Structures are given as C-alpha cells and as structure tokens.
Amino acid sequence: MLRKKEEGKMDTAEIKSILAEGLKIDGNITAEGKIRIDGVVNGNVKGHFIIVGQTSKITGDVEAEKLVIMGEVNGNVKGTSVEIKSSAKIKGDLTVKEISVEPGASIEGKVQTGDFLKTEQTSLTETTE
C-alpha cells in the first residue's frame, strides 16, 4: 500500500527494508539502499540512506551518507547529509558534512560539520557501494 508523500517524507515504496516498531535486534546492521528503523537496535547501524523513525531507539553508532533522525540514538552519528527532526534525541558525537536541526531536537555531544568529514567521506562511499 502506498501512502501519499508527507512533507519531508518519502513513499514507503522507495524503502527497501522496514524494521517495524516492536522489533528488537541485538547485533550490527549493514544495509544497502534506503531503510527505515522504527524498532529497537542494540548494535551499530551502517548504510546508504537510513531513516530513524520516531519510535526507534538505537544503542550504537549510526553511519550513512543520508540520515533522517526522528527517534533516539545513543551513540556516535556520522554522515554526509543529516536531518535531525524535532522529536530526535541524540547522545553522542556527530561528524557530518551537512546538517539541519529542527527546533526541539535534543543533542548531547560534540558536533563537527563541514570540512571535518572530508577525510571520512571516502570510507563512507566505499562501505555503501
């Protein structure tokens, strides 16, 4: 079933995998394409495009070229383009090339943006290809 595009959100048809609310994973996740996480992950998450849903809780590092964070992340965040929505709660350091943060988001940690990611960017691209 396809949903209408909501402001700032993509169709579910574009998402390759959805880890639904109520699902708990203990272990690392490496994904290709776009994934959405709405459940609980105890482990690192790495991929090309990751959507961290509002009901999600990730305890581990999150690394992707494109990240949209609406839920909770207890770990470091690394990405090329990161959107942090108002409902997000992040405890960890952020190393990103481009970042947008909505009012109301909670971030506890060091934030590095812009040129800090240049040396890291090559490894992100190689990992996700």
N, C-alpha and C positions, 0 to 999 in steps of 0.2 A: 504494500500500500504506500503510495507516495503522498507526502504532505506538502502543502504549499510552502514556498520559501518564506521563512520569517526573517525579520530584519536581522542581518548579520549571520544568518544560519544557512547551511546548505541542505539540499534534499537528502533524505536518507538513502536514496538510490545511489548517491555518489560515495557512500561509506562502504568500505569492503567488509569491515567487522564491527560488531557492537558487543561490548561486554556489558550486559544489562545490569540494572540495579538488582541487588540481591545476590549477585555472583561474587565470590571471593576467590582470588588467585594468590597463592603463595609461590612466588618464583618470578623470574625476569620475563619480560615480553619484548620481542623484536618483531616489528610489523612492517609490511610494505603497503603503500597506498595510504588511504585515509581510514583511521579507526576512531571509534568513539568509546570512551570508558565511562560507565555510569555506576559501576560496582566498586569493590574494594580490591586493591592490588598491594601486596606486600612484596616488593621487588622493584627493580629498575625497569623503566619503560623506554624503548627506543624505537623510532620510526620516522617516516617521511612527514606525515600530517596527522597530528593527534589532537582530538577534542576530549578534554577532561570535563565531563558533564557535571552539573550542579550537585548530583547525589554521590559523586565519586569521592573516594579517599585513597590516595596513593602514598605509601610509605616507601620511598626510594627515589632515586634520581630519575628525571624525565628529560629526554633529549630528542629533538626533532627539528627539521627545517622550519615547519609551520606548527605552531601550538596555539590552541584556544583553551584557556583555563577558566572554568566556571566553578570548579569544586575545590577540594582540599589536596594540597601536595605538601608532604613532609619530607623534603629532600631538595637537592640542587636542581635547578632548571637551566637547560642550555638549548638555545635555538637561534635560527636565523631571523624569524619573524614570530613574535609572541604577542598575543592579545590576552590581557588579564581583565576579566569581566568583574562587575561589582560584587558578585557572590563568591569570588575566589578567596581562598585563604592559603597563603604560601609561607612555609617556614623553611628557609634555605636560601642559598645564594643563587642569583640569577646572572647568567652570562649570555647576553643576547645582542644581535646586531640591530634589530628594530623592535621597539616595544610600544604598546599602547596599554594604558591602565585606566579603567573606568573608576569614577569616584565610588567609594565604598569598599573597594578591594582591600584586603589585608595582606601585607608583605612584611615578613620579619627576616632580614638577612641583607647581605651586600648585593648591590645591583651594579653590574658593569654593562654598558651599552656602547654601540658604535664600533670603533676600531678594535676593541678588545677581542672581538670574535674572529677577526681576520685570520689569525693563526689556527683557530679551531675549525673554521668553516670547511676546509678541505676534508678533514676527517669526517664531518657530518655527511657530506656529499658521498664520499666513498662508502660509508657504512650503509646508506639507504639505497644505493643503486644496485 
